[in-house]
Amino acid sequence: GGFTALPVAQSGFYVPGDAKALATIAINNSQLWMLASQNQAALKTFKCITPGMQLLQAGPGAISLQYVFKNGKMRKQEMYTGNSFYTQCGRSIAITAQVKYVVVTHSDGSKKTIHFSH
């Protein structure tokens, strides 16, 4: 719970038409693109342009990421593996200037902390 949809003017992102699914893909480990499928229409592509954004490669053994932001807040993101819809996104994660560090948890229980200097 707790999800709140944002108006287009506030989020800055809009998929025209009857969008059904959204995935991300990294190109050359430097550009992040979003792919939006459409009902009975062509795939839409969007290049993510965020000043100061860095890409983090989660790696094949990563099962979760814990973001720690400069304002002290935290967020956890699970990394899916397998053959369902959730596995179709790339394992490249966009890190914005608000992120202080990320703790990557691997399937063997080990953890790695990655600090960012923006």
Secondary structure, DSSP 4 states (H G I P E B T S, - for coil): ----PPPHHHH-----S-EEEEEEEEETTTEEEEEEEETTEEEEEEE---TT-EEEE--TTEEEEEEEETTS-EEEEE---SSSGGGGS-SEEEE-TTEEEEEEEETTS-EEEEE---
